[in-house]
Amino acid sequence: MKKSLKELLQLNYKVEIEKIPDSEGGGYCASIPLLGKNACRGDGDTVEEAYESLDSIKEYLFKKWLSEGTNIPEPLNDNIEDIND
């Protein structure tokens, strides 16, 4: 069953933050590699701004992909513990 936009936006995607060299304008870049490092990325002068920009881009892309019927990869839940251990 496909998830709604709200459900997708609540998933815990791994985010990578990189410092942008001053020679390239400075600031920070935030991206979600699972969704395409260059497809889903935001930037800003601070880490917080980059993350906020990424959230806006992610919501835009999810709306677009849902309307197109594009499959949206979901993160694996690495925090699940085996209760049989």
N, C-alpha and C positions, 0 to 999 in steps of 0.2 A: 504494500500500500504506500502510495506516495505521501510524503509529508506536506503540510501546509507551509506557507511562507513563515508564519510565526514559529512553527516547530523547527524549521530549518535555521532560522536566525538564533535560536536558543542552543543549537548544537555547539559543542566545544571544539572548534577547529584550532589546530596548532598554528600560531602566528609567529613569523620571524620578523625581527626588527633589525635593521641595518642602519648604520650611520652613513650618510651621504657625504663624500669628501667635499671639503670647502671648494675645491677646484671645479666641482660639479654643481655648486649652488648651496651646499650644506644642508643641514637638517637631518631628518630620519625618514626611512621607508619601512612600511609595514606590509607584509604580504602573507598570503595563505598558500603555501606550496601545493597542497592537495587540490586546490581549485585552479592552479596554474599561476606560478610565481609572478609572471608578467601580466596575467589576466585579472587577477584580484589583488590589487595593491593600492595603497594610499600613502601620501607623504605629508610632512609638516615640519615646522621649525622645532617642535618638541616631540618626544615619544608619544605623549598624550594626543597631540594633534594628528600625528600619523595614524594612530589607532582609531581615532574618531573618523578620519578620512576613509580608512579601510572599512569601517562599519557601514558608512554610506555607500561605498562602492559595492560591498557585498550585498546589501539590500537591493540595490539597483540591478545587479547581475542576477540575483535569485529571482526577482520579479520577471526579468527578461527571459531567463531560462525556463521558468515555469510556464510562461505564456507560449513559449516555443516548443514545449514538450521535451526539452533537453534534460538528460539525466544529470542530476547533481550529486557528485560523490559525497558520501557522509564519512565523518571521521570514525575510526575504530575506537572503541572505549577501552583504553589500556588500563583503566582503574578497576576493572571487574576482577574480583578475587574468586578463586575456586573454593566453594564452601566445603568441598570434600577433603581439603588439605588439613 
